[in-house]
Amino acid sequence: AGGSSEEYINLQKVQALAVNLTGLDLAAIASSFLENDASFDVNAFVNNMLEDGQFEVELPSIMENFEVDMDELLSNTTLSLQSLRINGLDEIEDLDLLKLIGEQTFENSLAFNQLTVDIDMMLQMKQTDEIIQESFTATMDLNNVDINFAAYLGINKSTLGGLKIGSLLHVEDILPCLLSAVDAFQLTTLDVSFDELTTPMLSGFEDEGLEYVISNSMLALYEMYEATLVKALPGFVSTLGREALSDYAYDTIMENGSCPEAKTSASDNVDFRDLLLPSEEALELNGRGTEPYGDLFRKIFSLVEPMLSSVNDNGLSWVDAILPSKLNVVDGDLVIGDLFHQKMSVDLNGLDADIELGVSDVAVENIDSIGRLSFLQPMMDEPSTLDNMALIGVGDDPLRLSATLLIKGKGDKVEVYNHLRLGLSLANIDMVAHILAEIEETSFFEFPFRDATNINCWMASIVTPILDRYGLRTGDADSGLVLRQLAVVVAEARFDMECILCTSPLLLEMDSFFSSADGIADTTSVANMLFDYATDLLEGPLVQSQLDRMLNDASTKCPHSASYQKNFVAAEYEDLEPIQQEETSISFLFAVAGVVGASLTITFVVYSIAKAITLWRHYRWVNTLSEAQRTELEDMQN
């Protein structure tokens, strides 16, 4: 079968996607899979596909002149070549697969210590009143064989995209399913080289007398043409052998390209314990332990999870090796650049000045300082909840936020010029997130491969909450997609500043304070307070309502959903109505409470600022004391 290249999967685009997601090309992924998955034996696979690792072809079907005149050795004798068998193809010593050289074309190389070639022959000797026929087999070995070939593979986009996850749950079903989507296959090149060709051994004779005559004749013929045979054999294989092997491979693809029906649902939601873990570990977490989702996702998870948790010599995760290429950072630093630069004139309450403000050179430094990563970990007694952990800012260089600040002012009574570099270093940021994601089993099994990268389709497979006219869920608060728990804690936060040119001496004193033990402790405390506020906000109803609305819209934006709308229009919700109070006295009390609360808040802020200034002044005063005065002051305080 054939078709245009537009109908077939562009393997170069697939490789680009793989590189973006994993940092590895298809060849590296294939090598990694073959090296790390002990359950997949490439030689066993070849043994199964080629029936005991043997390739056989009928020579008359690929050769026009398959008869050899033997008159030089035996008069009235003709030798015809019947079939060719290559044994040992299931004993691969080395291989290099899927090196792309085109949109549908890739190169491969295989290495063997030895291949055994059997050629079945028939000898016909014409006598006066009869024709004597004798069949026999010539066997020879090829040592240190290298096979390099390029193949064109036309995988139909529509057929492949229509495959469902429920049909691909077992690794053993992946190849038959992929083969079912192949419309075209052809070996475009085939090169064979070897170090040695052994002397043929003849067997299978019925007549001992003929065996003696023919064996000596064939040996003499081989000795005459050995050099020519050794030189011509690679060319023979690369032409006639390529065509035969190409046809054989295509027929094998057509015979084996059968994809099983998608599995049907046995329960309501996907159980991540059974999806990602071996049956024994799933049982320990009170899962079913019956492998209801096959072994594909478990094998993928078993390959990815150790990569995330592994560390290099600096104690950092392997991720720091691919983050620079993915985020376009330079030497582990993400440079954001200038945020703003503004000049203005102020004339207020007697203050008449020209002010210039700017924030530039904003950067997130040491973004590659990632340590322990643990994603998508199933939890005890929680079929649909996943535990995620990350440790950021590890090593000698912690995560650091930095920016250059310019404060410039000039007027009748004031002149200020402060140009400084600010930095906030965060060491050992520990993050934990528990995420509930109830994926419906039916949607999971029926999920088509074509939408695997469509986030809306994955969200459409999650249990959708019922929303009221205000866009707020009305049912179970703990269902669908929920951020159950989020915690972020930093072990040490250090604020620092470096004056490029400063006219305010207080800034130098502030730098000394922030670099002190008390300053670091206070900065760490404030940083954790801010993290607590941020996590409370993310766990709160505001973010949850946005997630719920996204889930409700997802099915209308998913192509394989029955609710799909090509011209999607987001659902509109009413604004929350303000609560009307009948008693004006209640409203008055609320107003009073609001004023009091605002006043207390302002008072607290002013007090905090005054307290901070007092601490700085005290710190500055203490620094002016001699060592004896400091000792005397400590004795008085005790």
C-alpha positions as CSV (number, residue, x, y, z in Angstrom):
1,A,0.0,0.0,0.0
2,G,1.1,3.6,-0.5
3,G,0.2,7.1,0.1
4,S,1.6,10.6,0.2
5,S,4.0,11.7,2.9
6,E,1.4,14.1,4.3
7,E,-0.7,11.1,5.3
8,Y,2.1,9.6,7.3
9,I,3.6,10.5,10.7
10,N,6.5,12.9,10.4
11,L,9.1,11.1,12.6
12,Q,11.3,14.2,12.8
13,K,8.4,16.1,14.5
14,V,8.0,13.1,16.8
15,Q,11.6,13.3,17.6
16,A,11.5,17.1,18.2
17,L,8.6,16.5,20.7
18,A,10.6,13.8,22.4
19,V,13.6,16.0,22.7
20,N,11.5,18.8,24.2
21,L,9.9,16.5,26.7
22,T,12.9,14.4,27.7
23,G,16.0,15.9,26.2
24,L,16.6,12.6,24.4
25,D,16.1,11.8,20.7
26,L,14.4,8.6,19.5
27,A,17.7,6.7,19.1
28,A,18.7,7.6,22.7
29,I,15.2,6.6,24.0
30,A,15.3,3.3,22.2
31,S,18.8,2.6,23.6
32,S,17.7,3.6,27.1
33,F,14.7,1.3,26.9
34,L,16.7,-1.6,25.6
35,E,19.4,-1.1,28.3
36,N,17.1,-0.5,31.3
37,D,14.1,-2.7,30.7
38,A,15.4,-6.2,31.4
39,S,11.9,-7.6,30.6
40,F,12.4,-6.7,27.0
41,D,14.8,-8.9,25.2
42,V,15.5,-7.7,21.6
43,N,16.9,-11.1,20.6
44,A,13.8,-12.8,21.9
45,F,11.7,-10.4,20.0
46,V,13.6,-11.1,16.7
47,N,13.4,-14.8,17.5
48,N,9.6,-14.5,17.7
49,M,9.2,-12.3,14.6
50,L,11.5,-14.4,12.4
51,E,10.7,-17.9,13.7
52,D,13.7,-18.9,15.7
53,G,15.8,-16.0,14.3
54,Q,15.9,-17.4,10.8
55,F,15.2,-15.5,7.6
56,E,14.4,-17.6,4.5
57,V,13.7,-16.7,0.9
58,E,13.0,-18.7,-2.2
59,L,15.8,-17.7,-4.6
60,P,13.8,-18.3,-7.8
61,S,11.4,-15.6,-6.7
62,I,14.1,-13.0,-6.6
63,M,16.6,-14.2,-9.2
64,E,16.1,-14.5,-12.9
65,N,19.1,-16.7,-13.5
66,F,19.1,-19.1,-10.6
67,E,20.7,-22.0,-12.6
68,V,24.5,-22.4,-13.0
69,D,26.0,-24.5,-15.8
70,M,28.6,-26.9,-14.3
71,D,30.0,-28.2,-17.7
72,E,33.5,-27.0,-16.7
73,L,33.5,-29.5,-13.8
74,L,30.8,-32.1,-14.7
75,S,29.5,-32.5,-18.3
76,N,25.7,-32.2,-18.9
77,T,25.3,-30.9,-15.3
78,T,23.2,-28.0,-14.1
79,L,23.1,-26.5,-10.6
80,S,20.0,-24.6,-9.5
81,L,19.7,-22.5,-6.3
82,Q,16.5,-23.2,-4.5
83,S,16.4,-21.3,-1.2
84,L,18.5,-19.2,1.2
85,R,18.4,-19.2,4.9
86,I,20.2,-16.9,7.3
87,N,20.5,-18.2,10.9
88,G,21.6,-16.3,14.0
89,L,19.7,-13.1,13.5
90,D,18.4,-13.4,17.1
91,E,22.0,-13.2,18.4
92,I,22.5,-9.4,18.1
93,E,25.7,-8.2,19.8
94,D,25.2,-4.5,19.3
95,L,22.6,-2.3,17.7
96,D,21.9,1.4,16.9
97,L,18.3,2.2,16.0
98,L,16.2,5.0,14.7
99,K,18.7,7.5,13.5
100,L,16.4,9.8,11.5
101,I,17.6,10.9,8.0
102,G,14.2,12.0,6.7
103,E,10.5,12.6,7.7
104,Q,9.8,8.9,7.4
105,T,13.2,7.4,6.9
106,F,15.7,6.2,9.5
107,E,19.0,4.4,9.7
108,N,19.8,1.3,11.8
109,S,22.9,-0.8,12.4
110,L,23.2,-4.3,13.8
111,A,26.3,-6.3,14.7
112,F,26.7,-10.1,15.0
113,N,29.6,-12.2,16.0
114,Q,28.5,-14.9,13.5
115,L,25.7,-15.6,11.0
116,T,25.2,-19.0,9.4
117,V,24.0,-19.1,5.8
118,D,22.3,-22.2,4.3
119,I,21.8,-22.5,0.6
120,D,19.6,-25.3,-0.7
121,M,20.7,-26.5,-4.2
122,M,19.6,-29.1,-6.7
123,L,22.0,-30.8,-9.1
124,Q,20.7,-32.2,-12.4
125,M,22.9,-34.7,-14.4
126,K,21.7,-35.6,-17.9
127,Q,22.4,-39.2,-18.8
128,T,21.6,-41.0,-22.1
129,D,18.3,-42.3,-20.9
130,E,17.6,-40.5,-17.7
131,I,18.1,-37.3,-15.6
132,I,19.6,-37.8,-12.1
133,Q,18.7,-35.2,-9.5
134,E,20.3,-34.7,-6.2
135,S,19.4,-32.1,-3.5
136,F,21.8,-30.9,-0.9
137,T,22.6,-27.9,1.3
138,A,25.7,-25.7,1.4
139,T,26.4,-24.2,4.8
140,M,28.9,-21.4,5.5
141,D,29.6,-19.0,8.3
142,L,30.1,-15.2,8.2
143,N,32.2,-13.9,11.0
144,N,32.0,-10.4,12.6
145,V,29.1,-9.2,10.5
146,D,27.9,-5.6,10.4
147,I,24.5,-4.8,8.8
148,N,23.5,-1.2,8.1
149,F,20.2,-0.4,6.6
150,A,17.8,2.5,6.1
151,A,14.1,2.0,6.0
152,Y,11.1,4.1,4.9
153,L,8.2,3.7,7.3
154,G,4.8,5.1,6.4
155,I,2.6,5.2,9.6
156,N,-0.9,6.4,8.8
157,K,-1.7,9.4,10.9
158,S,-5.4,8.7,11.0
159,T,-5.1,5.0,11.9
160,L,-2.4,5.6,14.6
161,G,-4.4,8.5,16.0
162,G,-7.4,6.3,16.3
163,L,-5.7,3.8,18.5
164,K,-7.1,3.8,22.1
165,I,-5.1,3.7,25.3
166,G,-7.2,0.7,26.3
167,S,-5.6,-1.3,23.5
168,L,-2.0,-0.3,24.4
169,L,-2.0,-1.2,28.1
170,H,0.4,-4.1,27.6
171,V,3.9,-3.6,26.2
172,E,3.5,-6.7,24.1
173,D,0.6,-5.1,22.3
174,I,2.4,-1.9,21.3
175,L,4.2,-3.3,18.3
176,P,1.2,-5.1,16.8
177,C,-0.9,-1.9,17.3
178,L,1.8,0.2,15.7
179,L,2.1,-2.2,12.8
180,S,-1.6,-2.0,12.3
181,A,-1.1,1.6,11.4
182,V,1.7,1.0,8.9
183,D,0.7,1.6,5.2
184,A,4.2,1.5,3.6
185,F,7.5,-0.1,4.4
186,Q,10.6,-0.4,2.3
187,L,14.3,-1.0,2.8
188,T,16.0,1.9,0.9
189,T,19.6,0.8,1.6
190,L,21.2,-2.4,2.9
191,D,24.9,-2.8,3.4
192,V,26.5,-6.0,4.7
193,S,30.2,-6.4,5.6
194,F,32.1,-9.3,7.3
195,D,35.6,-10.3,8.1
196,E,35.6,-14.0,7.1
197,L,33.6,-16.4,5.0
198,T,34.3,-20.0,5.9
199,T,34.6,-22.9,3.4
200,P,31.1,-24.3,2.6
201,M,30.1,-27.6,4.2
202,L,27.8,-29.8,2.0
203,S,25.1,-32.1,3.5
204,G,21.8,-33.7,2.7
205,F,23.0,-36.1,-0.1
206,E,21.1,-39.4,-0.7
207,D,23.7,-41.0,-2.9
208,E,27.2,-41.4,-1.2
209,G,28.9,-41.7,-4.6
210,L,27.4,-38.5,-5.8
211,E,28.2,-36.9,-2.5
212,Y,31.9,-37.6,-3.0
213,V,31.9,-36.4,-6.6
214,I,29.8,-33.3,-6.0
215,S,31.7,-32.3,-2.7
216,N,35.0,-32.4,-4.5
217,S,33.6,-30.5,-7.5
218,M,32.0,-27.8,-5.3
219,L,35.1,-27.5,-3.3
220,A,37.1,-27.0,-6.4
221,L,34.6,-24.5,-7.7
222,Y,34.7,-22.6,-4.4
223,E,38.5,-22.4,-4.5
224,M,38.4,-21.1,-8.0
225,Y,35.9,-18.3,-7.3
226,E,36.4,-17.7,-3.5
227,A,37.8,-14.2,-4.0
228,T,35.1,-13.3,-6.5
229,L,32.4,-14.6,-4.2
230,V,33.7,-12.8,-1.1
231,K,33.8,-9.6,-3.1
232,A,30.5,-10.0,-4.8
233,L,28.4,-11.3,-1.9
234,P,27.9,-7.9,-0.2
235,G,26.7,-6.4,-3.5
236,F,24.3,-9.3,-4.0
237,V,22.8,-8.9,-0.6
238,S,22.4,-5.1,-0.9
239,T,20.4,-5.5,-4.2
240,L,18.6,-8.8,-4.4
241,G,18.7,-9.4,-0.7
242,R,17.3,-5.9,0.1
243,E,14.3,-6.4,-2.2
244,A,13.6,-9.8,-0.7
245,L,14.0,-8.7,2.9
246,S,11.9,-5.6,2.2
247,D,9.0,-7.7,0.8
248,Y,9.4,-10.2,3.6
249,A,9.3,-7.4,6.2
250,Y,6.2,-5.8,4.7
251,D,4.4,-9.1,4.6
252,T,5.4,-9.7,8.2
253,I,4.0,-6.3,9.2
254,M,0.7,-7.0,7.5
255,E,0.4,-10.4,9.1
256,N,1.3,-9.2,12.6
257,G,-0.4,-5.8,12.5
258,S,-3.4,-6.6,14.7
259,C,-4.4,-4.4,17.7
260,P,-6.6,-5.8,20.5
261,E,-9.8,-4.2,21.3
262,A,-9.8,-1.4,24.0
263,K,-10.4,-2.7,27.5
264,T,-13.7,-1.9,29.1
265,S,-14.2,-0.3,32.5
266,A,-14.4,-2.4,35.6
267,S,-14.8,0.4,38.2
268,D,-15.5,4.2,38.4
269,N,-12.1,5.8,38.5
270,V,-8.5,5.0,37.6
271,D,-6.6,3.7,40.6
272,F,-3.1,5.2,40.4
273,R,-1.7,2.5,42.7
274,D,-2.6,-0.2,40.2
275,L,-1.7,2.0,37.2
276,L,1.8,2.9,38.2
277,L,3.1,0.3,40.7
278,P,3.8,-3.5,40.5
279,S,1.0,-5.6,42.0
280,E,2.9,-6.3,45.2
281,E,3.4,-2.6,45.9
282,A,-0.1,-1.7,44.9
283,L,-1.4,-4.3,47.4
284,E,0.7,-2.7,50.2
285,L,-1.1,0.5,49.6
286,N,-4.5,-1.3,49.6
287,G,-4.9,-1.3,45.8
288,R,-6.4,-4.2,43.9
289,G,-3.0,-5.7,42.9
290,T,-4.5,-7.4,39.9
291,E,-2.7,-5.3,37.2
292,P,-6.1,-4.1,35.7
293,Y,-4.2,-1.5,33.6
294,G,-1.5,-3.8,32.1
295,D,2.2,-3.0,32.4
296,L,2.8,-0.1,30.0
297,F,2.4,2.8,32.4
298,R,4.1,0.8,35.1
299,K,7.2,0.3,32.9
300,I,7.3,3.9,31.9
301,F,7.0,5.1,35.5
302,S,9.7,2.6,36.6
303,L,12.0,4.2,34.0
304,V,11.2,7.8,34.7
305,E,11.0,7.7,38.5
306,P,14.6,6.7,39.2
307,M,15.8,9.3,36.7
308,L,14.0,12.0,38.7
309,S,15.3,10.8,42.1
310,S,18.9,10.2,41.0
311,V,21.6,12.7,42.0
312,N,25.0,13.6,40.5
313,D,28.3,14.3,42.1
314,N,27.0,17.7,43.4
315,G,23.9,16.1,45.0
316,L,21.7,17.7,42.4
317,S,19.1,15.9,40.3
318,W,19.8,14.9,36.7
319,V,17.2,17.5,35.7
320,D,19.9,20.3,36.0
321,A,21.5,18.8,32.9
322,I,18.5,19.4,30.7
323,L,16.9,22.5,32.2
324,P,19.3,25.0,30.5
325,S,18.4,23.7,27.1
326,K,14.7,23.6,27.9
327,L,14.4,27.0,29.6
328,N,17.1,28.8,27.5
329,V,19.1,29.7,30.6
330,V,22.8,30.5,30.6
331,D,25.0,28.7,33.1
332,G,22.0,27.9,35.3
333,D,20.7,31.5,35.4
334,L,17.4,32.6,33.9
335,V,17.8,36.2,32.9
336,I,14.5,38.1,32.7
337,G,15.9,41.5,31.9
338,D,14.6,45.0,32.6
339,L,11.2,45.4,34.2
340,F,10.6,49.1,34.1
341,H,12.3,52.5,34.1
342,Q,10.3,55.6,34.9
343,K,11.0,59.3,35.3
344,M,8.5,61.7,37.0
345,S,8.2,65.1,38.6
346,V,6.6,65.4,42.0
347,D,5.2,68.6,43.4
348,L,3.4,67.7,46.7
349,N,3.1,69.4,50.0
350,G,6.2,71.5,49.4
351,L,8.2,68.7,47.9
352,D,9.3,69.6,44.4
353,A,11.7,67.0,42.9
354,D,12.5,65.0,39.8
355,I,12.4,61.3,40.6
356,E,13.8,58.4,38.6
357,L,12.9,54.8,39.4
358,G,14.1,51.6,37.7
359,V,14.3,47.9,38.1
360,S,16.6,46.1,35.7
361,D,18.7,43.0,35.3
362,V,16.2,40.8,36.9
363,A,17.4,37.2,37.1
364,V,16.6,33.9,38.7
365,E,20.1,32.4,39.4
366,N,21.0,28.8,40.0
367,I,17.7,27.6,38.6
368,D,19.4,24.3,38.0
369,S,19.9,23.7,41.8
370,I,17.3,21.1,41.9
371,G,17.7,18.2,44.3
372,R,15.2,15.5,45.1
373,L,12.2,15.2,42.8
374,S,9.4,12.8,43.5
375,F,6.3,13.0,41.2
376,L,3.1,11.1,40.8
377,Q,3.6,8.8,43.9
378,P,0.5,6.8,44.8
379,M,-0.6,7.0,48.4
380,M,-1.9,4.6,51.0
381,D,-5.7,4.2,50.9
382,E,-5.9,6.9,48.2
383,P,-6.8,5.5,44.8
384,S,-6.9,8.9,43.0
385,T,-4.4,11.0,45.0
386,L,-0.8,11.5,44.0
387,D,2.1,12.8,46.2
388,N,4.6,15.1,44.7
389,M,7.8,16.4,46.4
390,A,10.7,18.6,45.3
391,L,13.8,20.0,46.9
392,I,15.1,23.2,45.3
393,G,18.1,25.4,46.1
394,V,20.5,22.6,47.1
395,G,24.2,22.6,46.8
396,D,26.8,25.3,47.3
397,D,24.8,27.8,45.2
398,P,21.1,28.1,46.4
399,L,18.2,29.5,44.3
400,R,18.7,33.3,44.1
401,L,16.4,36.1,42.9
402,S,18.3,39.2,42.0
403,A,17.6,42.6,40.5
404,T,19.2,46.0,40.1
405,L,17.3,48.9,41.7
406,L,17.7,52.6,40.9
407,I,16.3,55.3,43.1
408,K,17.2,58.8,42.0
409,G,15.8,62.1,43.3
410,K,16.8,65.7,43.0
411,G,15.0,68.7,44.4
412,D,15.4,71.9,46.3
413,K,15.8,70.2,49.7
414,V,16.8,66.7,48.8
415,E,19.2,64.8,46.5
416,V,19.3,61.1,46.6
417,Y,21.1,58.6,44.3
418,N,21.0,55.0,45.2
419,H,22.0,52.4,42.6
420,L,22.2,48.9,44.2
421,R,22.0,45.2,43.5
422,L,19.4,43.3,45.6
423,G,19.4,39.6,46.1
424,L,17.3,37.0,47.9
425,S,18.9,33.6,48.3
426,L,16.7,30.6,49.2
427,A,18.5,27.5,50.4
428,N,16.7,24.1,50.6
429,I,13.2,24.9,49.6
430,D,11.1,21.9,50.4
431,M,7.8,21.6,48.5
432,V,5.0,19.0,49.0
433,A,1.8,18.8,47.0
434,H,-1.0,16.2,47.3
435,I,-3.2,16.3,44.2
436,L,-6.5,14.6,43.8
437,A,-7.3,13.7,40.2
438,E,-10.3,11.4,39.7
439,I,-9.9,10.1,36.1
440,E,-12.9,8.1,34.8
441,E,-11.9,4.7,33.7
442,T,-14.1,4.6,30.7
443,S,-12.7,7.9,29.4
444,F,-9.2,6.6,30.1
445,F,-9.6,3.4,28.2
446,E,-11.4,5.1,25.3
447,F,-8.8,7.9,25.1
448,P,-7.4,8.1,21.5
449,F,-3.7,8.4,20.9
450,R,-4.2,11.4,18.6
451,D,-5.2,13.6,21.6
452,A,-2.4,12.4,24.0
453,T,-0.8,15.9,24.0
454,N,-4.1,17.8,24.4
455,I,-4.4,18.9,28.0
456,N,-8.1,19.7,27.5
457,C,-8.8,16.1,26.6
458,W,-7.0,14.9,29.8
459,M,-9.0,17.4,31.9
460,A,-12.2,16.2,30.2
461,S,-11.5,12.6,31.4
462,I,-11.5,13.9,35.0
463,V,-14.8,13.8,37.0
464,T,-16.5,17.1,36.4
465,P,-18.1,18.9,39.3
466,I,-21.6,20.4,39.1
467,L,-21.4,24.2,39.1
468,D,-24.1,26.7,40.0
469,R,-24.9,29.9,38.1
470,Y,-22.1,31.6,39.8
471,G,-19.5,29.0,38.7
472,L,-19.1,27.5,42.1
473,R,-19.4,23.7,42.8
474,T,-22.5,22.5,44.5
475,G,-21.6,18.9,45.2
476,D,-18.8,17.1,46.9
477,A,-15.9,19.5,47.7
478,D,-13.4,16.6,47.5
479,S,-13.9,15.3,44.0
480,G,-12.6,15.9,40.5
481,L,-9.4,17.8,40.5
482,V,-8.4,19.3,43.9
483,L,-5.1,20.6,45.3
484,R,-5.6,18.8,48.6
485,Q,-2.4,20.0,50.3
486,L,0.4,22.3,49.4
487,A,3.3,23.1,51.7
488,V,6.5,25.1,50.9
489,V,9.2,25.7,53.5
490,V,12.6,27.3,53.1
491,A,15.4,26.3,55.5
492,E,17.3,29.6,55.1
493,A,16.5,32.9,53.3
494,R,19.2,35.5,53.1
495,F,18.6,39.0,51.8
496,D,21.6,40.9,50.6
497,M,22.4,44.2,48.9
498,E,25.4,45.6,47.1
499,C,25.7,49.3,46.6
500,I,26.9,50.3,43.2
501,L,26.6,53.9,44.2
502,C,24.6,54.9,47.3
503,T,24.3,58.3,49.0
504,S,22.1,56.9,51.8
505,P,24.3,55.6,54.6
506,L,21.3,53.7,56.1
507,L,21.5,51.3,53.3
508,L,25.0,50.1,54.3
509,E,23.8,49.6,57.8
510,M,20.8,47.6,56.6
511,D,23.1,45.4,54.6
512,S,25.1,44.6,57.8
513,F,21.9,43.8,59.6
514,F,20.5,41.5,57.0
515,S,23.8,39.6,56.8
516,S,23.8,39.0,60.5
517,A,22.4,35.9,62.2
518,D,19.4,37.8,63.4
519,G,18.8,39.3,60.0
520,I,19.0,35.9,58.3
521,A,16.6,34.4,60.9
522,D,14.1,37.2,60.4
523,T,14.3,37.0,56.6
524,T,13.7,33.3,56.8
525,S,10.7,33.8,59.0
526,V,9.2,36.4,56.7
527,A,9.9,34.2,53.6
528,N,8.1,31.3,55.2
529,M,5.2,33.5,56.2
530,L,4.9,34.6,52.5
531,F,5.0,31.0,51.4
532,D,2.3,30.1,53.9
533,Y,0.1,33.0,52.5
534,A,0.7,31.8,48.9
535,T,-0.1,28.2,49.6
536,D,-3.2,29.2,51.5
537,L,-4.3,31.2,48.5
538,L,-3.6,28.3,46.1
539,E,-5.5,25.9,48.3
540,G,-8.4,28.3,48.7
541,P,-11.7,28.6,46.9
542,L,-10.5,31.2,44.4
543,V,-8.1,28.9,42.6
544,Q,-10.4,25.9,43.1
545,S,-13.3,27.7,41.3
546,Q,-11.0,28.4,38.4
547,L,-10.0,24.7,38.2
548,D,-13.7,23.7,38.3
549,R,-14.6,26.0,35.5
550,M,-11.7,24.7,33.4
551,L,-12.9,21.1,34.0
552,N,-16.4,22.1,32.9
553,D,-15.1,23.8,29.7
554,A,-12.6,21.0,28.9
555,S,-15.0,18.6,27.1
556,T,-16.1,21.3,24.7
557,K,-12.5,21.9,23.7
558,C,-11.6,18.2,23.3
559,P,-11.9,17.0,19.7
560,H,-12.9,13.4,20.6
561,S,-15.5,14.5,23.1
562,A,-19.2,14.3,22.3
563,S,-19.5,17.8,23.6
564,Y,-16.8,19.3,21.4
565,Q,-17.4,22.7,20.0
566,K,-15.1,23.8,17.1
567,N,-15.9,27.5,17.8
568,F,-15.7,27.3,21.6
569,V,-17.4,30.0,23.6
570,A,-16.5,30.0,27.3
571,A,-19.4,29.5,29.7
572,E,-20.6,32.7,31.4
573,Y,-21.4,32.9,35.1
574,E,-23.3,35.5,37.1
575,D,-21.5,37.7,39.6
576,L,-22.1,36.9,43.2
577,E,-24.9,39.0,44.6
578,P,-24.0,41.1,47.7
579,I,-25.8,40.1,50.8
580,Q,-28.6,42.5,51.7
581,Q,-29.2,43.2,55.3
582,E,-32.6,44.3,56.5
583,E,-31.4,45.8,59.8
584,T,-29.5,49.0,59.2
585,S,-27.9,48.7,62.6
586,I,-26.2,45.5,61.5
587,S,-24.7,47.3,58.5
588,F,-23.6,50.1,60.8
589,L,-21.9,47.6,63.0
590,F,-20.1,46.1,60.1
591,A,-19.0,49.5,58.9
592,V,-17.7,50.3,62.4
593,A,-15.9,47.0,62.6
594,G,-14.3,47.6,59.2
595,V,-13.1,51.0,60.3
596,V,-11.7,49.6,63.5
597,G,-10.0,46.7,61.6
598,A,-8.4,49.1,59.1
599,S,-7.2,51.3,61.9
600,L,-5.7,48.4,63.7
601,T,-4.0,47.2,60.6
602,I,-2.5,50.6,59.8
603,T,-1.4,50.9,63.5
604,F,0.3,47.5,63.3
605,V,2.1,48.4,60.1
606,V,3.3,51.7,61.5
607,Y,4.4,50.0,64.7
608,S,6.2,47.3,62.7
609,I,8.1,50.0,60.7
610,A,8.9,52.0,63.8
611,K,10.1,48.8,65.5
612,A,12.3,47.9,62.5
613,I,13.8,51.4,62.5
614,T,14.4,51.2,66.2
615,L,16.2,47.9,65.8
616,W,18.4,49.3,63.0
617,R,19.3,52.3,65.1
618,H,20.0,50.2,68.1
619,Y,22.2,47.9,66.0
620,R,24.0,50.9,64.6
621,W,24.5,52.4,68.2
622,V,25.8,49.0,69.5
623,N,28.4,48.9,66.7
624,T,29.8,52.3,67.9
625,L,30.5,50.8,71.4
626,S,33.9,49.5,72.4
627,E,34.2,45.8,73.4
628,A,34.3,46.8,77.2
629,Q,31.2,48.9,76.8
630,R,29.4,46.0,75.1
631,T,30.4,43.7,77.9
632,E,29.1,46.1,80.5
633,L,25.9,46.6,78.6
634,E,25.3,42.8,78.5
635,D,25.9,42.6,82.3
636,M,23.4,45.3,82.9
637,Q,20.8,43.5,80.7
638,N,21.3,40.2,82.5
